[in-house]
């Protein structure tokens, strides 16, 4: 299986995933007031089940960390991803904050 490659297209406000140079999926986003809203995720049918959606979300969260933005998971797919990945909760708005054990 070929690797999923994700790139930011800021002029189009979306992250795009490609496999072997072919568009496989995207996440539409908006940046405002120090927040990255992940609005809509779409994976083309022929690429479903190949980790494209998860790769997009991982990239988006990494970019948010790099740019010191908080994440708003508007898209149901993104919300589902972050709910099952507690390591993302520290920058996702509306998620429980990790608590340190005393």
Secondary structure, 3 states (H helix, E strand, C coil): CCCEEEEEEHHHCEEEEEECCEEEEEEEEEEECCEEEEEEEEECHHHCCCCHHHHHHHHHHHHHHHCCCEEEECCHHHHHHHHCCHHHCCCECCCCCCCCCC
